[in-house]
Amino acid sequence: MLQNLPLVTSLAQQFRPGAFFSRQSTGGVSPTTGHLLDGDAWNFFFTFPQGSQTGVDVWAVYNDGHITCSPDFNAPRTWASVNIAPHVLLDSPAAFALAMGYGLADCVAARPEGILRLGYTLEHRIGATVPIIRITVVGTGGQDLGEYVISPSTGELYFKAYFC
């Protein structure tokens, strides 16, 4: 994920000066490698001021290298408008490896058909306004089977819960 961030940031800021990286997500990460599944994309959300509102453009980077932009995505207003880029030091494979050590390996072993959702975000609901990495284990039928919340700066485990 991190290897794409400088290029996408450059494109986003050329497209919309003043835009900044506020969120990243994907719905398809391999539970065995932590890498993006074929056909899925790393979705980078760039926030920008839009009058008294906040706008969001979504830039998607696919495994084959192509990049798309969905301008003016209608983002939920609960998203924090903070640049998280300076805090994102831990790449997705490293976050995945840490989560495996924190117990994700047991969940993956119990549900090998599952996939992982991985996102970098800023959330107020965990009691602090710090960026987090959220790894969610998703079973067949889309049911959430577990969640790991990790610091994107240090790799510290903030929270885990799983139902595998």
CYANA upper distance limits for C-alpha pairs under 8 A (distance plus 0.5 A):
  1 MET  CA      5 LEU  CA      7.32
  1 MET  CA     42 TRP  CA      7.30
  1 MET  CA     91 ASP  CA      6.58
  1 MET  CA     92 SER  CA      6.41
  2 LEU  CA      6 PRO  CA      8.27
  2 LEU  CA     90 LEU  CA      8.44
  2 LEU  CA     91 ASP  CA      6.01
  2 LEU  CA     92 SER  CA      8.05
  4 ASN  CA      8 VAL  CA      6.66
  4 ASN  CA     61 VAL  CA      8.04
  5 LEU  CA      9 THR  CA      6.35
  6 PRO  CA     10 SER  CA      6.67
  7 LEU  CA     11 LEU  CA      6.78
  8 VAL  CA     12 ALA  CA      6.46
  8 VAL  CA     44 PHE  CA      8.22
  8 VAL  CA     59 TRP  CA      7.55
  9 THR  CA     13 GLN  CA      6.56
  9 THR  CA     20 PHE  CA      7.84
  9 THR  CA     21 PHE  CA      7.57
 10 SER  CA     14 GLN  CA      6.64
 11 LEU  CA     15 PHE  CA      6.57
 12 ALA  CA     16 ARG  CA      6.45
 12 ALA  CA     17 PRO  CA      8.17
 12 ALA  CA     19 ALA  CA      7.04
 12 ALA  CA     20 PHE  CA      8.38
 12 ALA  CA     46 PHE  CA      7.49
 12 ALA  CA     57 ASP  CA      8.40
 12 ALA  CA     59 TRP  CA      8.11
 13 GLN  CA     17 PRO  CA      5.15
 13 GLN  CA     18 GLY  CA      6.79
 13 GLN  CA     19 ALA  CA      5.98
 13 GLN  CA     20 PHE  CA      7.92
 16 ARG  CA     48 PHE  CA      8.09
 18 GLY  CA     48 PHE  CA      6.56
 18 GLY  CA     49 PRO  CA      8.05
 19 ALA  CA     46 PHE  CA      6.15
 19 ALA  CA     47 THR  CA      5.82
 19 ALA  CA     48 PHE  CA      4.96
 19 ALA  CA     49 PRO  CA      8.16
 20 PHE  CA     46 PHE  CA      5.55
 20 PHE  CA     47 THR  CA      5.94
 20 PHE  CA     48 PHE  CA      7.14
 20 PHE  CA     82 VAL  CA      8.31
 20 PHE  CA     83 ASN  CA      6.04
 21 PHE  CA     44 PHE  CA      7.59
 21 PHE  CA     45 PHE  CA      6.55
 21 PHE  CA     46 PHE  CA      5.09
 21 PHE  CA     47 THR  CA      7.00
 21 PHE  CA     82 VAL  CA      8.29
 21 PHE  CA     83 ASN  CA      5.75
 21 PHE  CA     84 ILE  CA      6.61
 21 PHE  CA     85 ALA  CA      6.43
 22 SER  CA     44 PHE  CA      8.41
 22 SER  CA     45 PHE  CA      6.29
 22 SER  CA     46 PHE  CA      6.14
 22 SER  CA     47 THR  CA      6.60
 22 SER  CA     80 ALA  CA      7.97
 22 SER  CA     81 SER  CA      6.92
 22 SER  CA     82 VAL  CA      6.28
 22 SER  CA     83 ASN  CA      5.62
 22 SER  CA     84 ILE  CA      5.99
 22 SER  CA     85 ALA  CA      7.97
 22 SER  CA    121 THR  CA      7.20
 22 SER  CA    122 LEU  CA      7.98
 23 ARG  CA     44 PHE  CA      6.60
 23 ARG  CA     45 PHE  CA      5.49
 23 ARG  CA     46 PHE  CA      7.66
 23 ARG  CA     84 ILE  CA      7.81
 23 ARG  CA    119 GLY  CA      7.88
 23 ARG  CA    120 TYR  CA      6.10
 23 ARG  CA    121 THR  CA      5.15
 23 ARG  CA    122 LEU  CA      7.73
 24 GLN  CA     42 TRP  CA      7.46
 24 GLN  CA     43 ASN  CA      5.94
 24 GLN  CA     44 PHE  CA      5.05
 24 GLN  CA     45 PHE  CA      6.38
 24 GLN  CA    119 GLY  CA      5.73
 24 GLN  CA    120 TYR  CA      5.43
 24 GLN  CA    121 THR  CA      6.91
 25 SER  CA     42 TRP  CA      6.60
 25 SER  CA     43 ASN  CA      5.71
 25 SER  CA     44 PHE  CA      7.31
 25 SER  CA    117 ARG  CA      7.89
 25 SER  CA    118 LEU  CA      6.24
 25 SER  CA    119 GLY  CA      4.53
 25 SER  CA    120 TYR  CA      6.89
 26 THR  CA     36 LEU  CA      8.43
 26 THR  CA     40 ASP  CA      7.64
 26 THR  CA     41 ALA  CA      6.68
 26 THR  CA     42 TRP  CA      5.80
 26 THR  CA     43 ASN  CA      6.55
 26 THR  CA    117 ARG  CA      6.18
 26 THR  CA    118 LEU  CA      6.05
 26 THR  CA    119 GLY  CA      6.83
 27 GLY  CA     40 ASP  CA      7.63
 27 GLY  CA    116 LEU  CA      7.24
 27 GLY  CA    117 ARG  CA      4.94
 27 GLY  CA    118 LEU  CA      7.23
 28 GLY  CA     36 LEU  CA      6.52
 28 GLY  CA     37 LEU  CA      5.86
 28 GLY  CA     40 ASP  CA      6.43
 28 GLY  CA     41 ALA  CA      8.40
 28 GLY  CA    115 ILE  CA      6.62
 28 GLY  CA    116 LEU  CA      6.30
 28 GLY  CA    117 ARG  CA      6.17
 28 GLY  CA    118 LEU  CA      8.30
 29 VAL  CA     33 THR  CA      8.44
 29 VAL  CA     34 GLY  CA      6.03
 29 VAL  CA     35 HIS  CA      5.90
 29 VAL  CA     36 LEU  CA      5.01
 29 VAL  CA     37 LEU  CA      5.81
 29 VAL  CA    115 ILE  CA      6.59
 29 VAL  CA    116 LEU  CA      5.42
 29 VAL  CA    117 ARG  CA      6.57
 29 VAL  CA    118 LEU  CA      7.51
 30 SER  CA     34 GLY  CA      5.54
 30 SER  CA     35 HIS  CA      6.10
 30 SER  CA     36 LEU  CA      6.80
 30 SER  CA     37 LEU  CA      6.39
 30 SER  CA    115 ILE  CA      6.42
 30 SER  CA    116 LEU  CA      6.86
 31 PRO  CA    108 VAL  CA      6.86
 31 PRO  CA    112 PRO  CA      7.91
 31 PRO  CA    114 GLY  CA      7.54
 31 PRO  CA    115 ILE  CA      6.19
 31 PRO  CA    116 LEU  CA      6.50
 32 THR  CA    108 VAL  CA      8.33
 33 THR  CA     93 PRO  CA      7.82
 33 THR  CA     96 PHE  CA      8.36
 34 GLY  CA     92 SER  CA      7.30
 34 GLY  CA     93 PRO  CA      5.74
 34 GLY  CA     96 PHE  CA      5.94
 34 GLY  CA     97 ALA  CA      8.19
 35 HIS  CA     92 SER  CA      7.98
 35 HIS  CA     93 PRO  CA      7.03
 36 LEU  CA     40 ASP  CA      7.06
 36 LEU  CA     41 ALA  CA      7.53
 36 LEU  CA     42 TRP  CA      8.15
 36 LEU  CA     63 ASN  CA      7.66
 37 LEU  CA     63 ASN  CA      8.41
 38 ASP  CA     63 ASN  CA      6.99
 39 GLY  CA     62 TYR  CA      7.48
 39 GLY  CA     63 ASN  CA      7.67
 40 ASP  CA     62 TYR  CA      6.80
 40 ASP  CA     63 ASN  CA      7.92
 41 ALA  CA     60 ALA  CA      6.15
 41 ALA  CA     61 VAL  CA      5.71
 41 ALA  CA     62 TYR  CA      4.91
 41 ALA  CA     63 ASN  CA      7.33
 42 TRP  CA     60 ALA  CA      6.00
 42 TRP  CA     61 VAL  CA      5.70
 42 TRP  CA     62 TYR  CA      7.07
 43 ASN  CA     58 VAL  CA      6.82
 43 ASN  CA     59 TRP  CA      6.19
 43 ASN  CA     60 ALA  CA      4.92
 43 ASN  CA     61 VAL  CA      7.09
 44 PHE  CA     58 VAL  CA      6.07
 44 PHE  CA     59 TRP  CA      5.56
 44 PHE  CA     60 ALA  CA      6.67
 45 PHE  CA     56 VAL  CA      6.84
 45 PHE  CA     57 ASP  CA      6.34
 45 PHE  CA     58 VAL  CA      5.11
 45 PHE  CA     59 TRP  CA      6.95
 46 PHE  CA     56 VAL  CA      5.95
 46 PHE  CA     57 ASP  CA      5.77
 46 PHE  CA     58 VAL  CA      6.82
 46 PHE  CA     59 TRP  CA      8.25
 47 THR  CA     54 THR  CA      7.20
 47 THR  CA     55 GLY  CA      6.17
 47 THR  CA     56 VAL  CA      4.99
 47 THR  CA     57 ASP  CA      7.11
 47 THR  CA     81 SER  CA      7.02
 48 PHE  CA     54 THR  CA      6.37
 48 PHE  CA     55 GLY  CA      5.75
 48 PHE  CA     56 VAL  CA      6.72
 49 PRO  CA     53 GLN  CA      6.92
 49 PRO  CA     54 THR  CA      5.40
 49 PRO  CA     55 GLY  CA      6.63
 50 GLN  CA     54 THR  CA      5.71
 50 GLN  CA     55 GLY  CA      6.20
 54 THR  CA     81 SER  CA      8.21
 55 GLY  CA     72 ASP  CA      6.38
 55 GLY  CA     73 PHE  CA      7.65
 55 GLY  CA     74 ASN  CA      7.83
 55 GLY  CA     75 ALA  CA      7.86
 56 VAL  CA     71 PRO  CA      7.59
 56 VAL  CA     72 ASP  CA      5.81
 56 VAL  CA     73 PHE  CA      5.78
 56 VAL  CA     74 ASN  CA      7.33
 56 VAL  CA     75 ALA  CA      6.79
 57 ASP  CA     69 CYS  CA      7.40
 57 ASP  CA     70 SER  CA      6.27
 57 ASP  CA     71 PRO  CA      4.97
 57 ASP  CA     72 ASP  CA      5.58
 57 ASP  CA     73 PHE  CA      5.92
 58 VAL  CA     69 CYS  CA      6.12
 58 VAL  CA     70 SER  CA      5.60
 58 VAL  CA     71 PRO  CA      6.91
 58 VAL  CA     72 ASP  CA      8.37
 58 VAL  CA     73 PHE  CA      7.02
 59 TRP  CA     67 ILE  CA      7.34
 59 TRP  CA     68 THR  CA      6.14
 59 TRP  CA     69 CYS  CA      4.94
 59 TRP  CA     70 SER  CA      6.94
 60 ALA  CA     67 ILE  CA      5.98
 60 ALA  CA     68 THR  CA      5.70
 60 ALA  CA     69 CYS  CA      6.85
 61 VAL  CA     65 GLY  CA      6.81
 61 VAL  CA     66 HIS  CA      6.50
 61 VAL  CA     67 ILE  CA      5.13
 61 VAL  CA     68 THR  CA      7.31
 62 TYR  CA     66 HIS  CA      6.11
 62 TYR  CA     67 ILE  CA      6.96
 75 ALA  CA     79 TRP  CA      7.93
 79 TRP  CA    122 LEU  CA      8.12
 79 TRP  CA    123 GLU  CA      8.05
 80 ALA  CA    122 LEU  CA      6.90
 80 ALA  CA    123 GLU  CA      7.61
 82 VAL  CA    122 LEU  CA      8.19
 84 ILE  CA     88 VAL  CA      7.06
 84 ILE  CA    121 THR  CA      7.90
 84 ILE  CA    122 LEU  CA      7.74
 84 ILE  CA    131 PRO  CA      6.80
 87 HIS  CA    131 PRO  CA      7.31
 87 HIS  CA    152 PRO  CA      6.97
 87 HIS  CA    153 SER  CA      5.98
 88 VAL  CA    120 TYR  CA      8.47
 88 VAL  CA    131 PRO  CA      8.28
 88 VAL  CA    152 PRO  CA      5.53
 88 VAL  CA    153 SER  CA      6.17
 89 LEU  CA    152 PRO  CA      6.29
 89 LEU  CA    153 SER  CA      5.50
 89 LEU  CA    154 THR  CA      8.20
 90 LEU  CA     94 ALA  CA      6.77
 90 LEU  CA     95 ALA  CA      6.79
 90 LEU  CA    152 PRO  CA      5.56
 90 LEU  CA    153 SER  CA      6.51
 90 LEU  CA    154 THR  CA      7.85
 90 LEU  CA    155 GLY  CA      7.44
 91 ASP  CA     95 ALA  CA      6.71
 91 ASP  CA    152 PRO  CA      8.38
 92 SER  CA     96 PHE  CA      6.51
 92 SER  CA    118 LEU  CA      8.40
 93 PRO  CA     97 ALA  CA      6.67
 94 ALA  CA     98 LEU  CA      6.74
 95 ALA  CA     99 ALA  CA      6.65
 95 ALA  CA    133 ILE  CA      8.20
 95 ALA  CA    150 ILE  CA      7.96
 95 ALA  CA    152 PRO  CA      8.21
 95 ALA  CA    155 GLY  CA      7.30
 96 PHE  CA    100 MET  CA      6.67
 96 PHE  CA    135 ILE  CA      8.42
 97 ALA  CA    101 GLY  CA      6.99
 98 LEU  CA    102 TYR  CA      6.75
 98 LEU  CA    155 GLY  CA      7.49
 99 ALA  CA    103 GLY  CA      6.94
 99 ALA  CA    104 LEU  CA      5.95
 99 ALA  CA    105 ALA  CA      8.26
 99 ALA  CA    135 ILE  CA      8.44
 99 ALA  CA    148 TYR  CA      7.22
 99 ALA  CA    150 ILE  CA      8.34
100 MET  CA    104 LEU  CA      4.81
100 MET  CA    105 ALA  CA      5.08
100 MET  CA    106 ASP  CA      8.41
101 GLY  CA    105 ALA  CA      7.35
102 TYR  CA    157 LEU  CA      8.00
103 GLY  CA    107 CYS  CA      7.50
104 LEU  CA    108 VAL  CA      6.62
104 LEU  CA    148 TYR  CA      8.36
105 ALA  CA    109 ALA  CA      6.55
106 ASP  CA    110 ALA  CA      6.71
107 CYS  CA    111 ARG  CA      6.62
107 CYS  CA    137 VAL  CA      8.42
107 CYS  CA    146 GLY  CA      8.18
107 CYS  CA    162 TYR  CA      7.65
107 CYS  CA    163 PHE  CA      8.28
107 CYS  CA    164 CYS  CA      5.70
108 VAL  CA    112 PRO  CA      5.72
108 VAL  CA    114 GLY  CA      7.64
110 ALA  CA    164 CYS  CA      6.58
111 ARG  CA    139 GLY  CA      7.65
111 ARG  CA    164 CYS  CA      7.11
113 GLU  CA    139 GLY  CA      7.40
113 GLU  CA    140 THR  CA      7.67
114 GLY  CA    137 VAL  CA      7.11
114 GLY  CA    138 VAL  CA      5.94
114 GLY  CA    139 GLY  CA      4.93
114 GLY  CA    140 THR  CA      6.84
115 ILE  CA    137 VAL  CA      6.53
115 ILE  CA    138 VAL  CA      5.82
115 ILE  CA    139 GLY  CA      7.10
116 LEU  CA    135 ILE  CA      7.06
116 LEU  CA    136 THR  CA      6.04
116 LEU  CA    137 VAL  CA      5.20
116 LEU  CA    138 VAL  CA      6.31
117 ARG  CA    134 ARG  CA      8.38
117 ARG  CA    135 ILE  CA      6.14
117 ARG  CA    136 THR  CA      5.54
117 ARG  CA    137 VAL  CA      7.03
117 ARG  CA    138 VAL  CA      7.68
118 LEU  CA    133 ILE  CA      7.59
118 LEU  CA    134 ARG  CA      6.24
118 LEU  CA    135 ILE  CA      5.06
118 LEU  CA    136 THR  CA      6.96
119 GLY  CA    133 ILE  CA      6.09
119 GLY  CA    134 ARG  CA      5.75
119 GLY  CA    135 ILE  CA      7.11
120 TYR  CA    131 PRO  CA      7.48
120 TYR  CA    132 ILE  CA      6.22
120 TYR  CA    133 ILE  CA      5.02
120 TYR  CA    134 ARG  CA      6.93
120 TYR  CA    152 PRO  CA      8.05
121 THR  CA    131 PRO  CA      5.95
121 THR  CA    132 ILE  CA      6.02
121 THR  CA    133 ILE  CA      7.00
121 THR  CA    134 ARG  CA      8.24
122 LEU  CA    129 THR  CA      6.95
122 LEU  CA    130 VAL  CA      6.31
122 LEU  CA    131 PRO  CA      4.72
122 LEU  CA    132 ILE  CA      6.47
123 GLU  CA    128 ALA  CA      7.87
123 GLU  CA    129 THR  CA      6.61
123 GLU  CA    130 VAL  CA      7.44
123 GLU  CA    131 PRO  CA      7.31
123 GLU  CA    132 ILE  CA      7.86
124 HIS  CA    128 ALA  CA      6.01
124 HIS  CA    129 THR  CA      5.63
124 HIS  CA    130 VAL  CA      8.22
131 PRO  CA    151 SER  CA      7.43
131 PRO  CA    152 PRO  CA      7.25
132 ILE  CA    149 VAL  CA      6.89
132 ILE  CA    150 ILE  CA      6.24
132 ILE  CA    151 SER  CA      5.55
132 ILE  CA    152 PRO  CA      6.19
133 ILE  CA    148 TYR  CA      8.45
133 ILE  CA    149 VAL  CA      6.06
133 ILE  CA    150 ILE  CA      5.53
133 ILE  CA    151 SER  CA      6.57
133 ILE  CA    152 PRO  CA      6.26
134 ARG  CA    147 GLU  CA      7.41
134 ARG  CA    148 TYR  CA      6.25
134 ARG  CA    149 VAL  CA      5.10
134 ARG  CA    150 ILE  CA      7.03
135 ILE  CA    147 GLU  CA      6.13
135 ILE  CA    148 TYR  CA      5.59
135 ILE  CA    149 VAL  CA      6.94
136 THR  CA    144 ASP  CA      7.30
136 THR  CA    145 LEU  CA      7.88
136 THR  CA    146 GLY  CA      6.15
136 THR  CA    147 GLU  CA      4.90
136 THR  CA    148 TYR  CA      6.95
137 VAL  CA    144 ASP  CA      6.39
137 VAL  CA    145 LEU  CA      5.73
137 VAL  CA    146 GLY  CA      5.51
137 VAL  CA    147 GLU  CA      6.75
138 VAL  CA    142 GLY  CA      6.20
138 VAL  CA    143 GLN  CA      6.04
138 VAL  CA    144 ASP  CA      5.14
138 VAL  CA    145 LEU  CA      6.10
138 VAL  CA    146 GLY  CA      7.90
139 GLY  CA    143 GLN  CA      5.78
139 GLY  CA    144 ASP  CA      6.83
139 GLY  CA    145 LEU  CA      6.78
145 LEU  CA    162 TYR  CA      6.16
145 LEU  CA    163 PHE  CA      5.48
145 LEU  CA    164 CYS  CA      6.16
146 GLY  CA    160 LYS  CA      7.97
146 GLY  CA    161 ALA  CA      5.92
146 GLY  CA    162 TYR  CA      4.11
146 GLY  CA    163 PHE  CA      6.17
146 GLY  CA    164 CYS  CA      7.56
147 GLU  CA    159 PHE  CA      8.33
147 GLU  CA    160 LYS  CA      6.07
147 GLU  CA    161 ALA  CA      5.89
147 GLU  CA    162 TYR  CA      6.54
148 TYR  CA    157 LEU  CA      8.00
148 TYR  CA    158 TYR  CA      8.27
148 TYR  CA    159 PHE  CA      6.30
148 TYR  CA    160 LYS  CA      4.96
148 TYR  CA    161 ALA  CA      7.20
149 VAL  CA    157 LEU  CA      6.65
149 VAL  CA    158 TYR  CA      5.88
149 VAL  CA    159 PHE  CA      5.54
149 VAL  CA    160 LYS  CA      6.82
150 ILE  CA    155 GLY  CA      6.16
150 ILE  CA    156 GLU  CA      6.06
150 ILE  CA    157 LEU  CA      5.07
150 ILE  CA    158 TYR  CA      5.94
150 ILE  CA    159 PHE  CA      7.68
151 SER  CA    155 GLY  CA      5.31
151 SER  CA    156 GLU  CA      5.70
151 SER  CA    157 LEU  CA      7.06
151 SER  CA    158 TYR  CA      7.46
